[in-house]
Amino acid sequence: MHRYLKHFAFAAVCALATLCAPASAQTIELRLSHWGGPTHVNQKVFVPWAEMVAKKSGGKLKVTVFHSGVLGKPADHWDMAENGVVDIGWGTHNYTAGRFPLTSAMDLPYLANSSKGGSRALHEYYLKHLQKEHQKVKVLWLQCPAPFHLHMTKKAVLVPQDLAGLRIRTGGGQLSEIVKAIGGVPVALSVPETYQAMERGVVDGTILPYEAGKAFKLIEITKHVTALGIYTASQFTVMNLAKYNALPTELRGVIDELSGPWGAEFAGAAWDKAEEEGLAAIKAAGVQHHKISDQQRAEWREKTKAVAEEWVRTMEGKGLPGRRALADLKDLIKRHDPAPSQ
C-alpha cells in the first residue's frame, strides 16, 4: 500500500509541476495559411520566416505553414485571421473590394517599381493612413508584388487598341477599373482560378507578375507576355489580435522583431527574386516577351490617368483624405522604391 501511495504522490507532484510551469516554457504553435501553391514564392518567404521565429524564440514558438489554400479560399484569409480560424493569414486586399478604401491606393496604375521597395513604401503608408482599416488584427506587414504584366493566350497586345473587347482576368477592385480604362472587359477571379479560365477560353488573358507565369503554370497556355508594369496590388500578412496579445511579452517581441518594415522588405526581396525566375521561365518556355517603347508606354499611362482621378473623387466623397493619402504614398514610393535609371 505504501508503495502505491508513494507512486501516487510522485505522480501528483509531477502533475502539479506541469500545471505550475510558466507558459513560456511550453511550445506555442501558430498556424499560418496562404493560398499559394507548394512552389509559390510565399513558401520562400514563410518557411524561412517560421524557422527564424523558432530560432529567436528558443523553440518556444512554432509556426506551421499551410499552403495551397487548404484551410480556406483566397478571399477568406482576412476573416480567417481576424476570427481565429488561423493564427496568421496572408492574402490580397482587393479580393474583398470596398472593405479597405484607402489601402486600395496601392492598386492604382503605375506606382511601384519593385516588390521590395514598394512593400516598404506600402508598410510605411499603412503606419500613416491605414491603421483604422486594419485595427481588428495585428498587422505583421503589408507588401506588394512587383509590377504586373499582360499574359495573353493568343493575341499579342502592344497598344491599348489591341485590347479592345478582350476579356481579362482581374482580382477585382482597382484592376477591374484599369482594365475598363484600357479597353478590356474585366472578369474577376482569384489567381488560382486563372489557369482554367484561360485554358477554357473564359478569358483571353490576365494581368499578373512574371512569377505567376511560373508559379501557376500559365506559361503552358500563354503565347504572349507584354511588359506593361501597369499595376501592383496591396497584400497583407496579419495575425489574430487575441492570439498575439495572449503571447508572453518576450514572444511578442520575437514576432515584432521579424515583422514591420523589416518583414515587408524581407518578403519583397523574395518576390523580386521570384520575378526574375518567372521571366526566365517565360522565355525558356518559348512565350513571346514583348517590350514596349516609351511612346507606347505613354499611351497606356494616358489611358489610365482617369482611374486615379476617379479614386481620389470617390475617397473624398466618402469623407476620406484620398488626395493627401495618394500624395503621401507617391512620396513614400519615391523614397523607398525609385524608378530604375534608364
C-alpha positions in Angstrom: 0.0 0.0 0.0 2.8 2.4 0.9 4.4 1.7 -2.5 1.2 2.7 -4.3 0.9 5.8 -2.1 4.5 6.7 -3.0 3.8 6.4 -6.7 0.6 8.4 -6.4 2.4 11.2 -4.5 5.2 11.3 -7.1 2.6 11.5 -10.0 0.7 14.2 -8.1 3.9 16.3 -7.7 4.7 15.9 -11.5 1.2 16.9 -12.4 1.4 19.9 -10.1 4.8 20.9 -11.5 3.3 20.8 -15.0 0.4 22.9 -14.1 2.6 25.5 -12.3 5.2 25.6 -15.1 5.3 29.0 -16.8 3.6 29.2 -20.2 6.8 30.5 -21.8 8.3 27.0 -21.1 5.8 25.4 -23.5 5.9 25.5 -27.2 3.2 27.6 -28.7 2.1 26.6 -32.2 0.9 29.3 -34.7 -0.9 28.2 -37.8 -0.1 30.3 -40.8 -2.2 30.0 -44.0 -1.7 31.3 -47.6 -3.2 30.2 -50.9 -0.1 30.0 -53.0 1.0 26.5 -54.1 3.9 24.4 -52.8 6.3 26.1 -55.3 4.9 29.6 -54.9 7.2 32.4 -53.7 5.2 32.5 -50.4 6.9 29.3 -49.4 10.3 31.0 -49.8 9.0 33.8 -47.5 7.1 31.9 -44.8 9.1 28.8 -44.4 12.4 30.6 -43.6 10.4 33.2 -41.6 9.0 30.3 -39.5 12.5 29.0 -38.9 13.7 32.4 -37.8 10.8 32.7 -35.4 11.6 29.3 -33.9 15.3 30.1 -33.5 14.8 33.5 -32.0 12.2 32.2 -29.6 14.4 29.4 -28.4 11.8 26.9 -29.7 9.0 28.5 -27.7 7.2 29.5 -30.9 6.5 27.1 -33.7 4.9 28.4 -36.9 3.3 25.7 -39.1 2.8 26.9 -42.7 -0.3 25.7 -44.7 -0.2 26.4 -48.4 -2.5 26.0 -51.4 -5.5 27.4 -49.5 -6.1 24.0 -47.7 -7.6 25.9 -44.8 -9.7 28.3 -46.7 -10.4 30.1 -50.0 -8.2 33.0 -51.1 -10.9 35.6 -50.4 -11.4 34.2 -46.9 -7.9 34.7 -45.4 -8.5 38.1 -43.8 -11.6 36.8 -42.0 -9.8 33.6 -41.1 -7.1 35.5 -39.3 -9.5 38.1 -37.7 -11.8 35.4 -36.4 -9.1 33.0 -35.2 -9.7 30.2 -37.7 -5.9 30.6 -38.3 -3.4 32.5 -36.3 -1.7 34.2 -39.2 -3.1 34.7 -42.7 -1.7 36.1 -45.9 -3.9 37.4 -48.8 -4.8 40.2 -51.1 -6.9 43.1 -50.0 -8.8 43.6 -53.3 -10.4 40.1 -53.0 -12.8 41.9 -50.7 -13.3 45.1 -52.8 -14.6 48.1 -50.9 -13.5 46.9 -47.5 -10.2 48.7 -47.5 -10.8 52.0 -49.3 -7.5 53.9 -48.5 -5.5 50.7 -48.8 -6.7 50.4 -52.4 -4.5 53.4 -53.3 -1.7 50.9 -53.8 -3.8 49.3 -56.6 -3.8 52.4 -58.7 -1.8 52.3 -62.0 1.9 52.9 -62.4 3.1 53.3 -58.8 5.6 50.7 -57.5 8.7 49.7 -59.4 9.7 46.7 -57.4 8.4 44.4 -54.7 11.0 45.2 -52.0 10.8 49.0 -52.3 7.1 49.1 -53.0 6.4 46.8 -50.0 8.4 49.1 -47.7 6.6 52.1 -49.0 3.2 50.4 -48.5 4.0 49.4 -45.0 5.0 53.0 -44.2 1.8 54.2 -45.8 -0.1 51.8 -43.5 1.6 53.3 -40.5 0.5 56.8 -41.6 -3.0 56.2 -43.1 -4.3 52.6 -42.8 -4.3 51.6 -39.1 -8.0 52.2 -38.8 -8.7 49.8 -41.7 -6.6 47.2 -40.0 -7.4 47.7 -36.3 -9.1 44.3 -35.8 -5.9 42.3 -36.5 -2.2 42.5 -35.6 -0.5 43.6 -38.9 2.8 41.9 -39.3 3.5 43.6 -42.6 1.9 44.8 -45.8 3.5 44.1 -49.1 3.0 44.3 -52.9 4.3 42.2 -55.7 6.5 43.6 -58.5 4.6 45.4 -61.2 2.1 43.3 -63.2 2.3 42.5 -66.9 -0.2 41.3 -69.6 -0.3 37.5 -70.2 -2.3 36.5 -73.3 -3.3 33.1 -74.7 -3.4 34.0 -78.4 -3.0 37.7 -79.3 0.0 40.0 -78.8 -1.1 43.3 -77.3 1.2 46.3 -77.6 -1.1 49.3 -77.5 -4.5 49.8 -75.8 -6.3 49.5 -79.2 -5.1 45.8 -79.3 -7.0 45.1 -76.1 -10.4 46.3 -77.3 -13.2 43.9 -76.2 -10.8 41.2 -74.9 -11.7 39.5 -71.6 -9.0 39.9 -68.9 -9.0 38.2 -65.6 -8.5 40.5 -62.6 -8.7 40.2 -58.9 -11.4 42.8 -58.7 -11.0 46.3 -57.2 -9.0 48.9 -59.0 -7.5 46.5 -61.5 -11.0 46.0 -62.9 -11.3 49.7 -63.4 -7.9 49.8 -65.0 -8.9 47.1 -67.5 -12.0 49.0 -68.4 -9.9 52.2 -68.9 -7.6 50.4 -71.4 -10.4 48.9 -73.4 -10.7 45.4 -72.0 -13.5 43.5 -70.3 -12.6 42.6 -66.7 -13.5 39.2 -65.3 -13.0 38.9 -61.5 -11.4 35.6 -60.5 -8.8 34.6 -57.9 -5.3 33.8 -59.1 -5.7 30.0 -58.6 -8.7 30.1 -61.0 -6.8 31.8 -63.8 -5.2 28.8 -65.5 -8.5 27.0 -66.0 -10.2 30.2 -67.2 -7.5 30.9 -69.7 -7.3 27.3 -70.9 -11.1 27.1 -71.5 -11.3 30.5 -73.2 -13.4 32.1 -70.5 -10.8 34.9 -70.6 -8.3 35.9 -73.2 -5.6 36.8 -70.7 -4.7 38.2 -67.3 -2.6 40.9 -65.7 -0.1 39.4 -63.2 3.6 39.5 -62.3 6.0 37.3 -64.2 6.4 35.0 -61.3 2.7 33.9 -61.7 3.6 32.6 -65.1 5.8 30.0 -63.5 4.1 29.5 -60.1 0.6 29.0 -61.6 1.9 27.3 -64.8 0.4 30.0 -67.1 3.4 29.5 -69.4 1.8 26.3 -70.5 -1.1 28.2 -72.1 0.3 31.6 -72.8 1.7 32.7 -76.1 2.5 36.4 -75.4 3.5 38.4 -72.4 3.7 42.2 -72.7 5.9 44.1 -70.2 3.4 46.8 -69.1 4.4 47.2 -65.5 0.9 48.7 -65.2 -0.2 47.9 -61.7 0.5 46.1 -58.4 -1.7 45.0 -55.5 -1.7 45.5 -51.8 -1.3 42.3 -49.8 -1.4 41.6 -46.1 0.3 39.3 -43.5 -1.8 39.6 -40.4 -2.2 37.8 -37.1 -5.2 37.2 -34.9 -5.2 40.0 -32.4 -6.2 38.0 -29.4 -3.6 35.3 -30.1 -0.9 38.0 -30.4 -2.0 39.7 -27.2 -2.0 36.4 -25.3 1.6 35.7 -26.1 4.2 36.4 -23.3 5.9 39.7 -23.7 9.2 38.1 -24.9 7.5 36.2 -27.6 5.5 39.2 -28.8 9.0 40.8 -29.1 10.2 38.0 -31.4 7.2 38.5 -33.7 7.7 42.3 -33.6 11.4 42.0 -34.5 10.6 39.8 -37.5 7.7 42.0 -38.8 7.1 45.6 -39.6 9.3 47.3 -42.2 11.8 44.5 -42.0 9.2 41.9 -42.8 7.9 44.0 -45.7 11.4 44.2 -47.2 12.2 40.5 -46.4 9.0 39.4 -48.3 9.6 41.9 -51.1 13.1 40.7 -51.8 11.9 37.1 -52.2 9.2 38.3 -54.6 11.7 40.3 -56.7 13.9 37.2 -57.0 10.9 35.1 -58.0 10.1 37.7 -60.6 13.5 37.2 -62.2 13.0 33.5 -62.2 9.5 33.9 -63.6 10.7 35.9 -66.6 13.4 33.4 -67.2 10.8 30.6 -67.2 8.6 32.6 -69.6 11.4 33.0 -72.1 12.6 29.4 -71.7 9.0 28.1 -72.5 9.1 29.9 -75.8 6.5 32.5 -74.8 6.9 35.7 -76.8 8.1 38.5 -74.4 7.2 42.0 -75.8 8.9 45.1 -74.5 7.1 48.4 -75.4 8.5 51.7 -76.5 8.4 54.8 -74.4 5.8 56.2 -76.8 3.6 53.1 -76.3 4.0 53.2 -72.6 2.9 56.8 -72.6 -0.3 55.7 -74.4 -1.0 53.2 -71.6 -0.3 55.7 -68.9 -2.6 58.3 -70.5 -5.5 55.8 -70.7 -5.2 55.0 -67.0 -5.0 58.6 -65.6 -8.7 58.8 -65.1 -8.7 55.8 -62.8 -6.5 57.6 -60.2 -8.6 60.8 -60.6 -11.8 58.9 -60.0 -10.3 57.1 -57.0 -9.5 60.5 -55.4 -13.0 61.8 -56.0 -14.6 58.6 -54.6 -12.4 58.8 -51.4 -13.1 62.5 -50.9 -16.8 61.8 -51.4 -16.7 59.4 -48.5 -15.0 61.9 -46.3 -11.6 60.2 -46.6 -8.4 62.1 -47.3 -7.9 60.5 -50.7 -5.8 63.3 -52.3 -3.5 63.6 -49.3 -3.2 59.9 -48.9 -2.2 59.3 -52.5 0.3 62.1 -52.4 1.9 60.6 -49.3 2.0 57.1 -50.9 3.7 58.6 -54.0 6.3 60.4 -51.8 7.0 57.1 -49.9 7.5 55.2 -53.2 9.9 57.9 -54.4 11.8 57.5 -51.2 11.9 53.7 -50.9 11.2 52.5 -54.5 12.6 55.0 -57.0 12.3 54.1 -60.7 15.5 52.5 -62.1 17.6 54.8 -64.1 17.3 54.2 -67.9 
